[in-house]
Amino acid sequence: MNRSLVFAAVAAVSVALQAQTAPAPPTVPQKAYSVKGPHERNDPYYWLRDDTRKNADMLAYLKAENDYADAVLAPTKPLQDRLFNDIVSHIKQDDSSVPVRERGYYYYYTRFETGKDYPVVARKAGTLKAKEQVMLDEPAMAKGHKFFAVNAWSVSPSNRLLAYALDTVGRRQYTLKVKDLATGKTLSDEVANVEPNLVWGDDNKTVYYIEKDPVTLLSKRVKAHVL
């Protein structure tokens, strides 16, 4: 028998067996929904948008998709683990950034600890031999959150207050928060739905930020929050 025909037959049998054992992909129902605008249109999948992450039907469908992906990719799990471990082996896990001096006094830097997914944001006063002051302990802050990201931080001109943008949802809709570095306490002041771009005013109590549109998630207007 022709060798190419044998290979073709084996490949066909293999594909057939895979088709029999592979799980069926989930189906997503269509629900009529009229999207208003200059040109009205019907979007049968609009119901999948759930900004609150609480729609039971949407969450069930998302779980079904994740389960399907896990089942299909299960045979590649050993290779996935090997690739992951190889990539991690080339990363210096206890790395740190180059200290940057600001206002001629504080040295600011971030550092990672082995096995941690998030950095510690810290500073030292006057000299690099000074005692470290931790401004944000992100590994501790991230505990209990399925998603965590601090995408921007800025210290006030007085060197006492730290403004930072925090996202614990994953939609890049950050919350502006402020921490008193002298006491270690986080102030009650906060502003939701902002871009991760923060600038202090010279009065040490005004923080300028960019508001996001809650629907389009685009930058909308520059605002000021006074503590």
Salt bridges, closest charged atoms under 4 A:
GLU40 OE2 - LYS36 NZ 3.25
ASP43 OD2 - ARG41 NH1 3.75
ASP51 OD2 - ARG49 NH2 3.08
ASP51 OD1 - ARG171 NH2 3.40
ASP57 OD2 - LYS31 NZ 3.67
ASP67 OD2 - LYS63 NZ 2.82
ASP81 OD1 - LYS77 NZ 2.80
ASP86 OD1 - HIS90 NE2 3.70
ASP94 OD1 - LYS92 NZ 3.16
GLU113 OE2 - ARG111 NH1 3.00
GLU113 OE1 - LYS116 NZ 3.30
GLU132 OE1 - ARG111 NH2 2.83
ASP180 OD2 - ARG160 NH2 2.89
ASP189 OD2 - HIS225 NE2 2.92
GLU190 OE1 - LYS177 NZ 2.87
GLU195 OE2 - LYS212 NZ 3.39
GLU211 OE1 - ARG221 NH1 2.76
GLU211 OE2 - LYS223 NZ 3.42
ASP213 OD2 - LYS220 NZ 3.95
